[in-house]
């Protein structure tokens, strides 16, 4: 699997490709518009992250129910820490 390294110091070049010779320039926008754009993007990403956390919590609850029932049936479940 290829590893993606992000340049955290420069948003425009954050995911730039070393092999890419042509640098595409985004159209200039007023400062206030760019601030609004980034704020909107962050709000969207925060909401998406919160929804993902809810999904993970639901998945964990279902997994725990299965684990509990398996243990009731006499099946021993080993976790990663127990394997080592």
mmCIF file of the N, C-alpha and C atoms, coordinates in Angstrom:
data_MODEL
# 
_entry.id   MODEL 
# 
loop_
_atom_site.group_PDB 
_atom_site.id 
_atom_site.type_symbol 
_atom_site.label_atom_id 
_atom_site.label_alt_id 
_atom_site.label_comp_id 
_atom_site.label_asym_id 
_atom_site.label_entity_id 
_atom_site.label_seq_id 
_atom_site.pdbx_PDB_ins_code 
_atom_site.Cartn_x 
_atom_site.Cartn_y 
_atom_site.Cartn_z 
_atom_site.occupancy 
_atom_site.B_iso_or_equiv 
_atom_site.pdbx_formal_charge 
_atom_site.auth_seq_id 
_atom_site.auth_comp_id 
_atom_site.auth_asym_id 
_atom_site.auth_atom_id 
_atom_site.pdbx_PDB_model_num 
ATOM 1   N N  . UNK A 1 1  ? 0.845   -1.174  0.000   1.00 0.00 ? 1  UNK A N  1 
ATOM 2   C CA . UNK A 1 1  ? 0.000   0.000   0.000   1.00 0.00 ? 1  UNK A CA 1 
ATOM 3   C C  . UNK A 1 1  ? 0.889   1.236   0.000   1.00 0.00 ? 1  UNK A C  1 
ATOM 4   N N  . UNK A 1 2  ? 0.597   2.189   -0.871  1.00 0.00 ? 2  UNK A N  1 
ATOM 5   C CA . UNK A 1 2  ? 1.398   3.402   -0.989  1.00 0.00 ? 2  UNK A CA 1 
ATOM 6   C C  . UNK A 1 2  ? 1.110   4.334   0.176   1.00 0.00 ? 2  UNK A C  1 
ATOM 7   N N  . UNK A 1 3  ? 2.173   4.937   0.678   1.00 0.00 ? 3  UNK A N  1 
ATOM 8   C CA . UNK A 1 3  ? 2.027   5.867   1.793   1.00 0.00 ? 3  UNK A CA 1 
ATOM 9   C C  . UNK A 1 3  ? 1.955   7.284   1.247   1.00 0.00 ? 3  UNK A C  1 
ATOM 10  N N  . UNK A 1 4  ? 0.991   8.053   1.746   1.00 0.00 ? 4  UNK A N  1 
ATOM 11  C CA . UNK A 1 4  ? 0.844   9.442   1.340   1.00 0.00 ? 4  UNK A CA 1 
ATOM 12  C C  . UNK A 1 4  ? 1.402   10.309  2.449   1.00 0.00 ? 4  UNK A C  1 
ATOM 13  N N  . UNK A 1 5  ? 2.342   11.177  2.085   1.00 0.00 ? 5  UNK A N  1 
ATOM 14  C CA . UNK A 1 5  ? 2.912   12.093  3.060   1.00 0.00 ? 5  UNK A CA 1 
ATOM 15  C C  . UNK A 1 5  ? 2.384   13.492  2.767   1.00 0.00 ? 5  UNK A C  1 
ATOM 16  N N  . UNK A 1 6  ? 1.836   14.133  3.779   1.00 0.00 ? 6  UNK A N  1 
ATOM 17  C CA . UNK A 1 6  ? 1.266   15.461  3.609   1.00 0.00 ? 6  UNK A CA 1 
ATOM 18  C C  . UNK A 1 6  ? 2.228   16.514  4.137   1.00 0.00 ? 6  UNK A C  1 
ATOM 19  N N  . UNK A 1 7  ? 2.332   17.605  3.416   1.00 0.00 ? 7  UNK A N  1 
ATOM 20  C CA . UNK A 1 7  ? 3.116   18.743  3.850   1.00 0.00 ? 7  UNK A CA 1 
ATOM 21  C C  . UNK A 1 7  ? 2.214   19.594  4.725   1.00 0.00 ? 7  UNK A C  1 
ATOM 22  N N  . UNK A 1 8  ? 2.415   19.517  6.039   1.00 0.00 ? 8  UNK A N  1 
ATOM 23  C CA . UNK A 1 8  ? 1.535   20.220  6.972   1.00 0.00 ? 8  UNK A CA 1 
ATOM 24  C C  . UNK A 1 8  ? 1.820   21.717  7.034   1.00 0.00 ? 8  UNK A C  1 
ATOM 25  N N  . UNK A 1 9  ? 2.947   22.149  6.480   1.00 0.00 ? 9  UNK A N  1 
ATOM 26  C CA . UNK A 1 9  ? 3.311   23.557  6.534   1.00 0.00 ? 9  UNK A CA 1 
ATOM 27  C C  . UNK A 1 9  ? 2.687   24.375  5.412   1.00 0.00 ? 9  UNK A C  1 
ATOM 28  N N  . UNK A 1 10 ? 2.287   23.735  4.328   1.00 0.00 ? 10 UNK A N  1 
ATOM 29  C CA . UNK A 1 10 ? 1.776   24.460  3.183   1.00 0.00 ? 10 UNK A CA 1 
ATOM 30  C C  . UNK A 1 10 ? 0.572   23.724  2.632   1.00 0.00 ? 10 UNK A C  1 
ATOM 31  N N  . UNK A 1 11 ? -0.616  24.269  2.869   1.00 0.00 ? 11 UNK A N  1 
ATOM 32  C CA . UNK A 1 11 ? -1.861  23.607  2.477   1.00 0.00 ? 11 UNK A CA 1 
ATOM 33  C C  . UNK A 1 11 ? -1.922  23.374  0.972   1.00 0.00 ? 11 UNK A C  1 
ATOM 34  N N  . UNK A 1 12 ? -1.465  24.329  0.188   1.00 0.00 ? 12 UNK A N  1 
ATOM 35  C CA . UNK A 1 12 ? -1.542  24.202  -1.265  1.00 0.00 ? 12 UNK A CA 1 
ATOM 36  C C  . UNK A 1 12 ? -0.685  23.044  -1.775  1.00 0.00 ? 12 UNK A C  1 
ATOM 37  N N  . UNK A 1 13 ? 0.417   22.747  -1.082  1.00 0.00 ? 13 UNK A N  1 
ATOM 38  C CA . UNK A 1 13 ? 1.314   21.685  -1.514  1.00 0.00 ? 13 UNK A CA 1 
ATOM 39  C C  . UNK A 1 13 ? 1.192   20.463  -0.605  1.00 0.00 ? 13 UNK A C  1 
ATOM 40  N N  . UNK A 1 14 ? 0.151   20.399  0.204   1.00 0.00 ? 14 UNK A N  1 
ATOM 41  C CA . UNK A 1 14 ? 0.017   19.355  1.224   1.00 0.00 ? 14 UNK A CA 1 
ATOM 42  C C  . UNK A 1 14 ? 0.095   17.959  0.651   1.00 0.00 ? 14 UNK A C  1 
ATOM 43  N N  . UNK A 1 15 ? -0.584  17.709  -0.445  1.00 0.00 ? 15 UNK A N  1 
ATOM 44  C CA . UNK A 1 15 ? -0.594  16.377  -1.031  1.00 0.00 ? 15 UNK A CA 1 
ATOM 45  C C  . UNK A 1 15 ? 0.024   16.376  -2.417  1.00 0.00 ? 15 UNK A C  1 
ATOM 46  N N  . UNK A 1 16 ? 0.949   17.288  -2.632  1.00 0.00 ? 16 UNK A N  1 
ATOM 47  C CA . UNK A 1 16 ? 1.579   17.414  -3.937  1.00 0.00 ? 16 UNK A CA 1 
ATOM 48  C C  . UNK A 1 16 ? 2.358   16.175  -4.314  1.00 0.00 ? 16 UNK A C  1 
ATOM 49  N N  . UNK A 1 17 ? 2.402   15.901  -5.599  1.00 0.00 ? 17 UNK A N  1 
ATOM 50  C CA . UNK A 1 17 ? 3.112   14.751  -6.143  1.00 0.00 ? 17 UNK A CA 1 
ATOM 51  C C  . UNK A 1 17 ? 4.500   15.216  -6.572  1.00 0.00 ? 17 UNK A C  1 
ATOM 52  N N  . UNK A 1 18 ? 5.538   14.502  -6.157  1.00 0.00 ? 18 UNK A N  1 
ATOM 53  C CA . UNK A 1 18 ? 6.904   14.878  -6.510  1.00 0.00 ? 18 UNK A CA 1 
ATOM 54  C C  . UNK A 1 18 ? 7.136   14.825  -8.012  1.00 0.00 ? 18 UNK A C  1 
ATOM 55  N N  . UNK A 1 19 ? 6.442   13.892  -8.683  1.00 0.00 ? 19 UNK A N  1 
ATOM 56  C CA . UNK A 1 19 ? 6.630   13.716  -10.116 1.00 0.00 ? 19 UNK A CA 1 
ATOM 57  C C  . UNK A 1 19 ? 5.883   14.759  -10.946 1.00 0.00 ? 19 UNK A C  1 
ATOM 58  N N  . UNK A 1 20 ? 4.978   15.469  -10.329 1.00 0.00 ? 20 UNK A N  1 
ATOM 59  C CA . UNK A 1 20 ? 4.156   16.437  -11.056 1.00 0.00 ? 20 UNK A CA 1 
ATOM 60  C C  . UNK A 1 20 ? 4.981   17.677  -11.376 1.00 0.00 ? 20 UNK A C  1 
ATOM 61  N N  . UNK A 1 21 ? 5.174   17.937  -12.651 1.00 0.00 ? 21 UNK A N  1 
ATOM 62  C CA . UNK A 1 21 ? 6.000   19.061  -13.084 1.00 0.00 ? 21 UNK A CA 1 
ATOM 63  C C  . UNK A 1 21 ? 5.188   20.352  -13.218 1.00 0.00 ? 21 UNK A C  1 
ATOM 64  N N  . UNK A 1 22 ? 3.917   20.224  -13.612 1.00 0.00 ? 22 UNK A N  1 
ATOM 65  C CA . UNK A 1 22 ? 3.082   21.394  -13.842 1.00 0.00 ? 22 UNK A CA 1 
ATOM 66  C C  . UNK A 1 22 ? 2.336   21.730  -12.566 1.00 0.00 ? 22 UNK A C  1 
ATOM 67  N N  . UNK A 1 23 ? 2.515   22.951  -12.094 1.00 0.00 ? 23 UNK A N  1 
ATOM 68  C CA . UNK A 1 23 ? 1.821   23.388  -10.887 1.00 0.00 ? 23 UNK A CA 1 
ATOM 69  C C  . UNK A 1 23 ? 0.578   24.173  -11.307 1.00 0.00 ? 23 UNK A C  1 
ATOM 70  N N  . UNK A 1 24 ? -0.579  23.659  -10.905 1.00 0.00 ? 24 UNK A N  1 
ATOM 71  C CA . UNK A 1 24 ? -1.828  24.327  -11.249 1.00 0.00 ? 24 UNK A CA 1 
ATOM 72  C C  . UNK A 1 24 ? -2.116  25.388  -10.207 1.00 0.00 ? 24 UNK A C  1 
ATOM 73  N N  . UNK A 1 25 ? -2.482  26.549  -10.654 1.00 0.00 ? 25 UNK A N  1 
ATOM 74  C CA . UNK A 1 25 ? -2.741  27.673  -9.769  1.00 0.00 ? 25 UNK A CA 1 
ATOM 75  C C  . UNK A 1 25 ? -4.244  27.868  -9.641  1.00 0.00 ? 25 UNK A C  1 
ATOM 76  N N  . UNK A 1 26 ? -4.729  27.875  -8.413  1.00 0.00 ? 26 UNK A N  1 
ATOM 77  C CA . UNK A 1 26 ? -6.150  28.108  -8.168  1.00 0.00 ? 26 UNK A CA 1 
ATOM 78  C C  . UNK A 1 26 ? -6.449  29.586  -8.397  1.00 0.00 ? 26 UNK A C  1 
ATOM 79  N N  . UNK A 1 27 ? -7.660  29.884  -8.855  1.00 0.00 ? 27 UNK A N  1 
ATOM 80  C CA . UNK A 1 27 ? -8.002  31.298  -9.049  1.00 0.00 ? 27 UNK A CA 1 
ATOM 81  C C  . UNK A 1 27 ? -7.984  32.034  -7.712  1.00 0.00 ? 27 UNK A C  1 
ATOM 82  N N  . UNK A 1 28 ? -7.535  33.259  -7.752  1.00 0.00 ? 28 UNK A N  1 
ATOM 83  C CA . UNK A 1 28 ? -7.490  34.085  -6.541  1.00 0.00 ? 28 UNK A CA 1 
ATOM 84  C C  . UNK A 1 28 ? -8.901  34.413  -6.092  1.00 0.00 ? 28 UNK A C  1 
ATOM 85  N N  . UNK A 1 29 ? -9.108  34.423  -4.770  1.00 0.00 ? 29 UNK A N  1 
ATOM 86  C CA . UNK A 1 29 ? -10.405 34.823  -4.237  1.00 0.00 ? 29 UNK A CA 1 
ATOM 87  C C  . UNK A 1 29 ? -10.160 35.778  -3.080  1.00 0.00 ? 29 UNK A C  1 
ATOM 88  N N  . UNK A 1 30 ? -11.119 36.630  -2.811  1.00 0.00 ? 30 UNK A N  1 
ATOM 89  C CA . UNK A 1 30 ? -10.944 37.579  -1.703  1.00 0.00 ? 30 UNK A CA 1 
ATOM 90  C C  . UNK A 1 30 ? -10.700 36.834  -0.382  1.00 0.00 ? 30 UNK A C  1 
ATOM 91  N N  . UNK A 1 31 ? -9.984  37.499  0.510   1.00 0.00 ? 31 UNK A N  1 
ATOM 92  C CA . UNK A 1 31 ? -9.598  36.901  1.797   1.00 0.00 ? 31 UNK A CA 1 
ATOM 93  C C  . UNK A 1 31 ? -10.820 36.397  2.562   1.00 0.00 ? 31 UNK A C  1 
ATOM 94  N N  . UNK A 1 32 ? -11.877 37.209  2.640   1.00 0.00 ? 32 UNK A N  1 
ATOM 95  C CA . UNK A 1 32 ? -13.073 36.841  3.395   1.00 0.00 ? 32 UNK A CA 1 
ATOM 96  C C  . UNK A 1 32 ? -13.744 35.609  2.796   1.00 0.00 ? 32 UNK A C  1 
ATOM 97  N N  . UNK A 1 33 ? -13.723 35.516  1.478   1.00 0.00 ? 33 UNK A N  1 
ATOM 98  C CA . UNK A 1 33 ? -14.323 34.366  0.803   1.00 0.00 ? 33 UNK A CA 1 
ATOM 99  C C  . UNK A 1 33 ? -13.507 33.107  1.093   1.00 0.00 ? 33 UNK A C  1 
ATOM 100 N N  . UNK A 1 34 ? -12.187 33.223  1.082   1.00 0.00 ? 34 UNK A N  1 
ATOM 101 C CA . UNK A 1 34 ? -11.341 32.082  1.375   1.00 0.00 ? 34 UNK A CA 1 
ATOM 102 C C  . UNK A 1 34 ? -11.508 31.630  2.826   1.00 0.00 ? 34 UNK A C  1 
ATOM 103 N N  . UNK A 1 35 ? -11.620 32.582  3.744   1.00 0.00 ? 35 UNK A N  1 
ATOM 104 C CA . UNK A 1 35 ? -11.863 32.237  5.150   1.00 0.00 ? 35 UNK A CA 1 
ATOM 105 C C  . UNK A 1 35 ? -13.178 31.477  5.271   1.00 0.00 ? 35 UNK A C  1 
ATOM 106 N N  . UNK A 1 36 ? -14.218 31.974  4.617   1.00 0.00 ? 36 UNK A N  1 
ATOM 107 C CA . UNK A 1 36 ? -15.515 31.306  4.642   1.00 0.00 ? 36 UNK A CA 1 
ATOM 108 C C  . UNK A 1 36 ? -15.451 29.910  4.057   1.00 0.00 ? 36 UNK A C  1 
ATOM 109 N N  . UNK A 1 37 ? -14.698 29.772  2.983   1.00 0.00 ? 37 UNK A N  1 
ATOM 110 C CA . UNK A 1 37 ? -14.532 28.460  2.340   1.00 0.00 ? 37 UNK A CA 1 
ATOM 111 C C  . UNK A 1 37 ? -13.913 27.461  3.307   1.00 0.00 ? 37 UNK A C  1 
ATOM 112 N N  . UNK A 1 38 ? -12.820 27.870  3.962   1.00 0.00 ? 38 UNK A N  1 
ATOM 113 C CA . UNK A 1 38 ? -12.127 26.968  4.879   1.00 0.00 ? 38 UNK A CA 1 
ATOM 114 C C  . UNK A 1 38 ? -12.969 26.686  6.118   1.00 0.00 ? 38 UNK A C  1 
ATOM 115 N N  . UNK A 1 39 ? -13.691 27.685  6.614   1.00 0.00 ? 39 UNK A N  1 
ATOM 116 C CA . UNK A 1 39 ? -14.579 27.457  7.760   1.00 0.00 ? 39 UNK A CA 1 
ATOM 117 C C  . UNK A 1 39 ? -15.685 26.472  7.396   1.00 0.00 ? 39 UNK A C  1 
ATOM 118 N N  . UNK A 1 40 ? -16.245 26.621  6.227   1.00 0.00 ? 40 UNK A N  1 
ATOM 119 C CA . UNK A 1 40 ? -17.276 25.702  5.768   1.00 0.00 ? 40 UNK A CA 1 
ATOM 120 C C  . UNK A 1 40 ? -16.751 24.286  5.624   1.00 0.00 ? 40 UNK A C  1 
ATOM 121 N N  . UNK A 1 41 ? -15.544 24.181  5.070   1.00 0.00 ? 41 UNK A N  1 
ATOM 122 C CA . UNK A 1 41 ? -14.931 22.865  4.915   1.00 0.00 ? 41 UNK A CA 1 
ATOM 123 C C  . UNK A 1 41 ? -14.706 22.213  6.273   1.00 0.00 ? 41 UNK A C  1 
ATOM 124 N N  . UNK A 1 42 ? -14.214 22.992  7.243   1.00 0.00 ? 42 UNK A N  1 
ATOM 125 C CA . UNK A 1 42 ? -13.991 22.445  8.587   1.00 0.00 ? 42 UNK A CA 1 
ATOM 126 C C  . UNK A 1 42 ? -15.302 22.030  9.240   1.00 0.00 ? 42 UNK A C  1 
ATOM 127 N N  . UNK A 1 43 ? -16.342 22.829  9.095   1.00 0.00 ? 43 UNK A N  1 
ATOM 128 C CA . UNK A 1 43 ? -17.647 22.464  9.666   1.00 0.00 ? 43 UNK A CA 1 
ATOM 129 C C  . UNK A 1 43 ? -18.152 21.158  9.074   1.00 0.00 ? 43 UNK A C  1 
ATOM 130 N N  . UNK A 1 44 ? -18.010 21.012  7.780   1.00 0.00 ? 44 UNK A N  1 
ATOM 131 C CA . UNK A 1 44 ? -18.441 19.780  7.117   1.00 0.00 ? 44 UNK A CA 1 
ATOM 132 C C  . UNK A 1 44 ? -17.639 18.591  7.619   1.00 0.00 ? 44 UNK A C  1 
ATOM 133 N N  . UNK A 1 45 ? -16.325 18.750  7.693   1.00 0.00 ? 45 UNK A N  1 
ATOM 134 C CA . UNK A 1 45 ? -15.468 17.650  8.147   1.00 0.00 ? 45 UNK A CA 1 
ATOM 135 C C  . UNK A 1 45 ? -15.731 17.284  9.602   1.00 0.00 ? 45 UNK A C  1 
ATOM 136 N N  . UNK A 1 46 ? -15.995 18.267  10.444  1.00 0.00 ? 46 UNK A N  1 
ATOM 137 C CA . UNK A 1 46 ? -16.327 17.996  11.848  1.00 0.00 ? 46 UNK A CA 1 
ATOM 138 C C  . UNK A 1 46 ? -17.610 17.192  11.930  1.00 0.00 ? 46 UNK A C  1 
ATOM 139 N N  . UNK A 1 47 ? -18.609 17.583  11.157  1.00 0.00 ? 47 UNK A N  1 
ATOM 140 C CA . UNK A 1 47 ? -19.874 16.842  11.154  1.00 0.00 ? 47 UNK A CA 1 
ATOM 141 C C  . UNK A 1 47 ? -19.684 15.422  10.637  1.00 0.00 ? 47 UNK A C  1 
ATOM 142 N N  . UNK A 1 48 ? -18.884 15.256  9.605   1.00 0.00 ? 48 UNK A N  1 
ATOM 143 C CA . UNK A 1 48 ? -18.614 13.923  9.070   1.00 0.00 ? 48 UNK A CA 1 
ATOM 144 C C  . UNK A 1 48 ? -17.892 13.068  10.114  1.00 0.00 ? 48 UNK A C  1 
ATOM 145 N N  . UNK A 1 49 ? -16.918 13.665  10.793  1.00 0.00 ? 49 UNK A N  1 
ATOM 146 C CA . UNK A 1 49 ? -16.191 12.936  11.836  1.00 0.00 ? 49 UNK A CA 1 
ATOM 147 C C  . UNK A 1 49 ? -17.138 12.508  12.956  1.00 0.00 ? 49 UNK A C  1 
ATOM 148 N N  . UNK A 1 50 ? -18.026 13.390  13.376  1.00 0.00 ? 50 UNK A N  1 
ATOM 149 C CA . UNK A 1 50 ? -18.979 13.056  14.428  1.00 0.00 ? 50 UNK A CA 1 
ATOM 150 C C  . UNK A 1 50 ? -19.895 11.913  14.008  1.00 0.00 ? 50 UNK A C  1 
ATOM 151 N N  . UNK A 1 51 ? -20.338 11.918  12.764  1.00 0.00 ? 51 UNK A N  1 
ATOM 152 C CA . UNK A 1 51 ? -21.185 10.826  12.267  1.00 0.00 ? 51 UNK A CA 1 
ATOM 153 C C  . UNK A 1 51 ? -20.403 9.513   12.224  1.00 0.00 ? 51 UNK A C  1 
ATOM 154 N N  . UNK A 1 52 ? -19.121 9.585   11.846  1.00 0.00 ? 52 UNK A N  1 
ATOM 155 C CA . UNK A 1 52 ? -18.302 8.379   11.811  1.00 0.00 ? 52 UNK A CA 1 
ATOM 156 C C  . UNK A 1 52 ? -18.124 7.823   13.220  1.00 0.00 ? 52 UNK A C  1 
ATOM 157 N N  . UNK A 1 53 ? -17.943 8.684   14.195  1.00 0.00 ? 53 UNK A N  1 
ATOM 158 C CA . UNK A 1 53 ? -17.811 8.240   15.589  1.00 0.00 ? 53 UNK A CA 1 
ATOM 159 C C  . UNK A 1 53 ? -19.082 7.536   16.035  1.00 0.00 ? 53 UNK A C  1 
ATOM 160 N N  . UNK A 1 54 ? -20.232 8.079   15.664  1.00 0.00 ? 54 UNK A N  1 
ATOM 161 C CA . UNK A 1 54 ? -21.506 7.429   16.004  1.00 0.00 ? 54 UNK A CA 1 
ATOM 162 C C  . UNK A 1 54 ? -21.589 6.043   15.372  1.00 0.00 ? 54 UNK A C  1 
ATOM 163 N N  . UNK A 1 55 ? -21.172 5.932   14.118  1.00 0.00 ? 55 UNK A N  1 
ATOM 164 C CA . UNK A 1 55 ? -21.197 4.640   13.432  1.00 0.00 ? 55 UNK A CA 1 
ATOM 165 C C  . UNK A 1 55 ? -20.282 3.638   14.136  1.00 0.00 ? 55 UNK A C  1 
ATOM 166 N N  . UNK A 1 56 ? -19.091 4.077   14.494  1.00 0.00 ? 56 UNK A N  1 
ATOM 167 C CA . UNK A 1 56 ? -18.140 3.195   15.162  1.00 0.00 ? 56 UNK A CA 1 
ATOM 168 C C  . UNK A 1 56 ? -18.692 2.747   16.508  1.00 0.00 ? 56 UNK A C  1 
ATOM 169 N N  . UNK A 1 57 ? -19.357 3.654   17.224  1.00 0.00 ? 57 UNK A N  1 
ATOM 170 C CA . UNK A 1 57 ? -19.956 3.283   18.506  1.00 0.00 ? 57 UNK A CA 1 
ATOM 171 C C  . UNK A 1 57 ? -21.055 2.234   18.316  1.00 0.00 ? 57 UNK A C  1 
ATOM 172 N N  . UNK A 1 58 ? -21.846 2.374   17.266  1.00 0.00 ? 58 UNK A N  1 
ATOM 173 C CA . UNK A 1 58 ? -22.889 1.386   16.992  1.00 0.00 ? 58 UNK A CA 1 
ATOM 174 C C  . UNK A 1 58 ? -22.279 0.032   16.633  1.00 0.00 ? 58 UNK A C  1 
ATOM 175 N N  . UNK A 1 59 ? -21.243 0.041   15.829  1.00 0.00 ? 59 UNK A N  1 
ATOM 176 C CA . UNK A 1 59 ? -20.560 -1.194  15.454  1.00 0.00 ? 59 UNK A CA 1 
ATOM 177 C C  . UNK A 1 59 ? -19.970 -1.859  16.698  1.00 0.00 ? 59 UNK A C  1 
ATOM 178 N N  . UNK A 1 60 ? -19.347 -1.077  17.557  1.00 0.00 ? 60 UNK A N  1 
ATOM 179 C CA . UNK A 1 60 ? -18.762 -1.617  18.785  1.00 0.00 ? 60 UNK A CA 1 
ATOM 180 C C  . UNK A 1 60 ? -19.829 -2.246  19.673  1.00 0.00 ? 60 UNK A C  1 
ATOM 181 N N  . UNK A 1 61 ? -20.998 -1.608  19.776  1.00 0.00 ? 61 UNK A N  1 
ATOM 182 C CA . UNK A 1 61 ? -22.082 -2.157  20.597  1.00 0.00 ? 61 UNK A CA 1 
ATOM 183 C C  . UNK A 1 61 ? -22.552 -3.506  20.053  1.00 0.00 ? 61 UNK A C  1 
ATOM 184 N N  . UNK A 1 62 ? -22.682 -3.614  18.742  1.00 0.00 ? 62 UNK A N  1 
ATOM 185 C CA . UNK A 1 62 ? -23.100 -4.880  18.134  1.00 0.00 ? 62 UNK A CA 1 
ATOM 186 C C  . UNK A 1 62 ? -22.022 -5.946  18.332  1.00 0.00 ? 62 UNK A C  1 
ATOM 187 N N  . UNK A 1 63 ? -20.755 -5.563  18.168  1.00 0.00 ? 63 UNK A N  1 
ATOM 188 C CA . UNK A 1 63 ? -19.663 -6.511  18.391  1.00 0.00 ? 63 UNK A CA 1 
ATOM 189 C C  . UNK A 1 63 ? -19.668 -7.018  19.834  1.00 0.00 ? 63 UNK A C  1 
ATOM 190 N N  . UNK A 1 64 ? -19.874 -6.106  20.782  1.00 0.00 ? 64 UNK A N  1 
ATOM 191 C CA . UNK A 1 64 ? -19.894 -6.501  22.192  1.00 0.00 ? 64 UNK A CA 1 
ATOM 192 C C  . UNK A 1 64 ? -21.051 -7.455  22.469  1.00 0.00 ? 64 UNK A C  1 
ATOM 193 N N  . UNK A 1 65 ? -22.193 -7.237  21.836  1.00 0.00 ? 65 UNK A N  1 
ATOM 194 C CA . UNK A 1 65 ? -23.331 -8.145  22.010  1.00 0.00 ? 65 UNK A CA 1 
ATOM 195 C C  . UNK A 1 65 ? -22.988 -9.532  21.489  1.00 0.00 ? 65 UNK A C  1 
ATOM 196 N N  . UNK A 1 66 ? -22.318 -9.623  20.350  1.00 0.00 ? 66 UNK A N  1 
ATOM 197 C CA . UNK A 1 66 ? -21.911 -10.913 19.801  1.00 0.00 ? 66 UNK A CA 1 
ATOM 198 C C  . UNK A 1 66 ? -20.886 -11.594 20.717  1.00 0.00 ? 66 UNK A C  1 
ATOM 199 N N  . UNK A 1 67 ? -19.919 -10.831 21.201  1.00 0.00 ? 67 UNK A N  1 
ATOM 200 C CA . UNK A 1 67 ? -18.903 -11.373 22.099  1.00 0.00 ? 67 UNK A CA 1 
ATOM 201 C C  . UNK A 1 67 ? -19.552 -11.913 23.376  1.00 0.00 ? 67 UNK A C  1 
ATOM 202 N N  . UNK A 1 68 ? -20.478 -11.144 23.936  1.00 0.00 ? 68 UNK A N  1 
ATOM 203 C CA . UNK A 1 68 ? -21.163 -11.566 25.157  1.00 0.00 ? 68 UNK A CA 1 
ATOM 204 C C  . UNK A 1 68 ? -21.912 -12.878 24.928  1.00 0.00 ? 68 UNK A C  1 
ATOM 205 N N  . UNK A 1 69 ? -22.618 -12.961 23.811  1.00 0.00 ? 69 UNK A N  1 
ATOM 206 C CA . UNK A 1 69 ? -23.385 -14.179 23.529  1.00 0.00 ? 69 UNK A CA 1 
ATOM 207 C C  . UNK A 1 69 ? -22.458 -15.367 23.287  1.00 0.00 ? 69 UNK A C  1 
ATOM 208 N N  . UNK A 1 70 ? -21.365 -15.162 22.582  1.00 0.00 ? 70 UNK A N  1 
ATOM 209 C CA . UNK A 1 70 ? -20.413 -16.247 22.374  1.00 0.00 ? 70 UNK A CA 1 
ATOM 210 C C  . UNK A 1 70 ? -19.846 -16.742 23.701  1.00 0.00 ? 70 UNK A C  1 
ATOM 211 N N  . UNK A 1 71 ? -19.534 -15.818 24.603  1.00 0.00 ? 71 UNK A N  1 
ATOM 212 C CA . UNK A 1 71 ? -19.020 -16.209 25.907  1.00 0.00 ? 71 UNK A CA 1 
ATOM 213 C C  . UNK A 1 71 ? -20.077 -16.966 26.705  1.00 0.00 ? 71 UNK A C  1 
ATOM 214 N N  . UNK A 1 72 ? -21.350 -16.557 26.555  1.00 0.00 ? 72 UNK A N  1 
ATOM 215 C CA . UNK A 1 72 ? -22.441 -17.294 27.207  1.00 0.00 ? 72 UNK A CA 1 
ATOM 216 C C  . UNK A 1 72 ? -22.531 -18.720 26.668  1.00 0.00 ? 72 UNK A C  1 
ATOM 217 N N  . UNK A 1 73 ? -22.171 -18.901 25.402  1.00 0.00 ? 73 UNK A N  1 
ATOM 218 C CA . UNK A 1 73 ? -22.197 -20.216 24.769  1.00 0.00 ? 73 UNK A CA 1 
ATOM 219 C C  . UNK A 1 73 ? -20.925 -21.009 25.035  1.00 0.00 ? 73 UNK A C  1 
ATOM 220 N N  . UNK A 1 74 ? -20.001 -20.418 25.793  1.00 0.00 ? 74 UNK A N  1 
ATOM 221 C CA . UNK A 1 74 ? -18.783 -21.126 26.176  1.00 0.00 ? 74 UNK A CA 1 
ATOM 222 C C  . UNK A 1 74 ? -17.601 -20.915 25.259  1.00 0.00 ? 74 UNK A C  1 
ATOM 223 N N  . UNK A 1 75 ? -17.701 -19.993 24.335  1.00 0.00 ? 75 UNK A N  1 
ATOM 224 C CA . UNK A 1 75 ? -16.589 -19.709 23.416  1.00 0.00 ? 75 UNK A CA 1 
ATOM 225 C C  . UNK A 1 75 ? -15.730 -18.620 24.041  1.00 0.00 ? 75 UNK A C  1 
ATOM 226 N N  . UNK A 1 76 ? -14.430 -18.907 24.191  1.00 0.00 ? 76 UNK A N  1 
ATOM 227 C CA . UNK A 1 76 ? -13.500 -17.937 24.761  1.00 0.00 ? 76 UNK A CA 1 
ATOM 228 C C  . UNK A 1 76 ? -13.004 -17.018 23.656  1.00 0.00 ? 76 UNK A C  1 
ATOM 229 N N  . UNK A 1 77 ? -13.159 -15.734 23.839  1.00 0.00 ? 77 UNK A N  1 
ATOM 230 C CA . UNK A 1 77 ? -12.700 -14.727 22.867  1.00 0.00 ? 77 UNK A CA 1 
ATOM 231 C C  . UNK A 1 77 ? -11.387 -14.159 23.362  1.00 0.00 ? 77 UNK A C  1 
ATOM 232 N N  . UNK A 1 78 ? -10.364 -14.214 22.506  1.00 0.00 ? 78 UNK A N  1 
ATOM 233 C CA . UNK A 1 78 ? -9.073  -13.639 22.851  1.00 0.00 ? 78 UNK A CA 1 
ATOM 234 C C  . UNK A 1 78 ? -8.927  -12.280 22.185  1.00 0.00 ? 78 UNK A C  1 
ATOM 235 N N  . UNK A 1 79 ? -8.442  -11.317 22.935  1.00 0.00 ? 79 UNK A N  1 
ATOM 236 C CA . UNK A 1 79 ? -8.184  -9.989  22.372  1.00 0.00 ? 79 UNK A CA 1 
ATOM 237 C C  . UNK A 1 79 ? -6.739  -9.932  21.917  1.00 0.00 ? 79 UNK A C  1 
ATOM 238 N N  . UNK A 1 80 ? -6.367  -8.876  21.234  1.00 0.00 ? 80 UNK A N  1 
ATOM 239 C CA . UNK A 1 80 ? -4.990  -8.719  20.754  1.00 0.00 ? 80 UNK A CA 1 
ATOM 240 C C  . UNK A 1 80 ? -3.999  -8.716  21.911  1.00 0.00 ? 80 UNK A C  1 
ATOM 241 N N  . UNK A 1 81 ? -4.350  -8.095  23.033  1.00 0.00 ? 81 UNK A N  1 
ATOM 242 C CA . UNK A 1 81 ? -3.428  -8.037  24.171  1.00 0.00 ? 81 UNK A CA 1 
ATOM 243 C C  . UNK A 1 81 ? -3.231  -9.414  24.783  1.00 0.00 ? 81 UNK A C  1 
ATOM 244 N N  . UNK A 1 82 ? -4.234  -10.291 24.715  1.00 0.00 ? 82 UNK A N  1 
ATOM 245 C CA . UNK A 1 82 ? -4.100  -11.634 25.256  1.00 0.00 ? 82 UNK A CA 1 
ATOM 246 C C  . UNK A 1 82 ? -3.269  -12.527 24.347  1.00 0.00 ? 82 UNK A C  1 
ATOM 247 N N  . UNK A 1 83 ? -3.198  -12.227 23.078  1.00 0.00 ? 83 UNK A N  1 
ATOM 248 C CA . UNK A 1 83 ? -2.457  -13.058 22.114  1.00 0.00 ? 83 UNK A CA 1 
ATOM 249 C C  . UNK A 1 83 ? -0.965  -12.922 22.316  1.00 0.00 ? 83 UNK A C  1 
ATOM 250 N N  . UNK A 1 84 ? -0.514  -11.783 22.815  1.00 0.00 ? 84 UNK A N  1 
ATOM 251 C CA . UNK A 1 84 ? 0.924   -11.515 22.929  1.00 0.00 ? 84 UNK A CA 1 
ATOM 252 C C  . UNK A 1 84 ? 1.524   -12.151 24.140  1.00 0.00 ? 84 UNK A C  1 
# 
